[in-house]
């Protein structure tokens, strides 16, 4: 994937994730926005979950209460996969949100 393709795909992924999260009732009251390729979700207790593009590495990075994770795009499966354990981005977000909110979240 070249740099332009990465930028477009990463931005589309962040926008899609925000749309999907906005459609979940349990997440509707959270403050979510995307600014300059950074998706920020703020919880009621002021803690944050941050997803951002890392252009030079062609990754999406997640900073969450359970720690950082770095996701690269796997062309074969067309998924963003964690570079350490191979977990898929949406599944990781669902797990982090479930742990944070104490309820099952489906994106």
Residue pairs with C-beta under 8 A, 6 or more apart in sequence:
1 9
1 58
1 73
1 75
3 55
3 58
6 53
6 55
6 58
6 73
7 53
7 55
9 73
10 37
10 53
10 60
10 73
11 37
11 53
13 60
13 80
13 89
14 34
14 37
14 39
14 51
14 53
14 60
15 34
17 39
17 51
17 89
17 90
17 93
17 107
18 32
18 33
18 34
18 39
20 90
20 107
21 27
21 30
21 32
21 41
21 93
21 97
21 107
22 28
22 32
24 105
24 106
24 107
26 101
26 103
26 105
27 41
27 97
27 101
27 105
29 44
30 41
30 42
30 43
30 44
31 40
31 41
31 42
32 39
32 40
32 41
32 42
33 39
33 40
34 40
37 52
37 53
38 50
38 51
38 52
38 53
39 50
39 51
39 52
40 48
40 49
40 50
41 48
41 49
41 50
42 48
43 49
43 100
43 101
47 65
47 100
48 63
49 62
49 63
49 64
49 65
49 93
49 96
49 97
49 100
50 62
50 63
50 64
51 60
51 61
51 62
51 63
52 60
52 61
53 59
53 60
53 61
54 60
54 61
54 70
57 70
57 72
58 72
58 73
59 70
59 71
59 72
59 83
60 70
60 71
60 80
60 89
61 68
61 69
61 70
61 71
62 68
62 69
62 70
62 71
62 89
62 92
62 93
62 96
64 96
64 100
65 96
65 99
65 100
66 95
66 96
66 99
69 82
69 84
69 87
69 92
70 82
70 83
70 84
71 80
71 81
71 82
71 83
71 89
71 92
72 80
72 81
72 83
73 79
73 80
73 81
74 80
74 81
79 88
79 89
80 88
80 89
81 87
81 88
81 89
82 88
82 89
82 92
90 107
93 105
93 107
94 105
94 106
94 107
97 105
98 104
98 105
